[in-house]
Amino acid sequence: MRYFLIFLLGFGLAEAGAQEQVGDAEVVWYGYFKFDMAHDSAVSSNGNYILYVRPQGKTTSTLNITARQTRLGARIQRGQMRGKVEVDFYGVSPENKNALLLRQAYVAVPLGPLWLEAGQSIDIIGPLVPSTLNYSVVRGAGNVGYRHPQVKLYYRGGTFFAGGSLSRNISGDLDGDTIVDGSASGVPAVQGRVACTVRSGDAELTVGGWSHYGRCNCPSQSQSYSNWSIGGDGRFAWRGLALLGEWYSGANMGQYGGAIYNSDQLGGLHSTGAWVNMQYRLAWPLRLSVGAGVDRVRTAGLQGLEQARRRNAVLFANGRYRILPGVWAGFEVSQWRTRYANPSPGTQAVSEDWRLQWSLKGDF
């Protein structure tokens, strides 16, 4: 891992943002350095970023400072073959000895009008993300879709997209037999999406619909269960303005960023969520973003579960100002409210956090 990082730094910093010829392959390096400092009025789920607010008894404010979101990547093309490798530093490790986390690593080749892509990449479902300084981009509060090892086959024309994938079904181990239930099913999860784009003058509208299904088995209990979702996405852009959002409904959606990251259940933990984001790019070097998200878990699935997260909502607003070419200073304020079912004695049913986050980001 150490030598891989040295390789990335050695080539990436030398040729940042430029094309490099390695044999008959063309390599384009990209990435950014990012510093984040965040103050929370309550204890958040992860500190450096937030998915939900932890149960509160006596409220404790916290301060977290990190450079973990710094990202390094390379786009590679050799003939008709395309590929990408991308890492950040959110691997499990001490706060001043950050480990690499593999975000994407895949190869793509054309098959007539289609593309075949294999490796770890962004999910077919939930393709959009809001513009936030917070690393987790509203996951846990309505935004689903993540990254999985998978094989994709898709068509992307000028105004139409259709694609599907077979992906690794990452799940819990509900029967405790040390075999992950998604792997015990012996079959991959299936994802699919279709989308259409309409353009008129400076305006562009894209609307998509998607779904997924994954099977899980508990061999020691001779039981099975599933995770599934249906959802839609939309994005409208006109000059410097963009309005985008998504909606989903499903069951056992924790591995995709849904269900407020509650654990899977044999009977299916049902949840519904949505988010919306408005982005505005001014003529001068200022970018503004405001939005909201919410995720709700069906109460019937939480009976008897102490400290289960029932509802999670966020409101956020941020601005980014370019102080030098490629250098952006950002500030974000967000309010998070997490409602718990069956709170423990001494804790509140609703936990609230006001989060103030400042960042400095240098692109290359």
Stockholm file with secondary structure:
# STOCKHOLM 1.0

chainA/1-364         MRYFLIFLLGFGLAEAGAQEQVGDAEVVWYGYFKFDMAHDSAVSSNGNYILYVRPQGKTTSTLNITARQTRLGARIQRGQMRGKVEVDFYGVSPENKNALLLRQAYVAVPLGPLWLEAGQSIDIIGPLVPSTLNYSVVRGAGNVGYRHPQVKLYYRGGTFFAGGSLSRNISGDLDGDTIVDGSASGVPAVQGRVACTVRSGDAELTVGGWSHYGRCNCPSQSQSYSNWSIGGDGRFAWRGLALLGEWYSGANMGQYGGAIYNSDQLGGLHSTGAWVNMQYRLAWPLRLSVGAGVDRVRTAGLQGLEQARRRNAVLFANGRYRILPGVWAGFEVSQWRTRYANPSPGTQAVSEDWRLQWSLKGDF
#=GR chainA/1-364 SS CHHHHHHHHHHHHHTTTSEEEETTEEEEEEEEEEEEEEEESSCBSSSSSCSSBCCCSSCCCEEEEECTTCEEEEEEEETTEEEEEEEEEEESSCTTSCEEEEEEEEEEEEETTEEEEEEEEECSSSCCCCCCSSTTTTBTTTBCCCEEEEEEEEEECSSEEEEEEEECCCCCCTTCSSSCHHHHTCSCEEEEEEEEEEEETTEEEEEEEEEEEEEEEEGGGTEEEEEEEEEEEEEEEETTEEEEEEEEEEESCGGGTCGGGCCCCTTCCEEEEEEEEEEEECSSSEEEEEEEEEEEECGGGGTTCTTEEEEEEEEEEEEEEEEETTEEEEEEEEEEEEEEESCCTTSCSEEEEEEEEEEEEEEC
#=GC SS_cons         CHHHHHHHHHHHHHTTTSEEEETTEEEEEEEEEEEEEEEESSCBSSSSSCSSBCCCSSCCCEEEEECTTCEEEEEEEETTEEEEEEEEEEESSCTTSCEEEEEEEEEEEEETTEEEEEEEEECSSSCCCCCCSSTTTTBTTTBCCCEEEEEEEEEECSSEEEEEEEECCCCCCTTCSSSCHHHHTCSCEEEEEEEEEEEETTEEEEEEEEEEEEEEEEGGGTEEEEEEEEEEEEEEEETTEEEEEEEEEEESCGGGTCGGGCCCCTTCCEEEEEEEEEEEECSSSEEEEEEEEEEEECGGGGTTCTTEEEEEEEEEEEEEEEEETTEEEEEEEEEEEEEEESCCTTSCSEEEEEEEEEEEEEEC
//
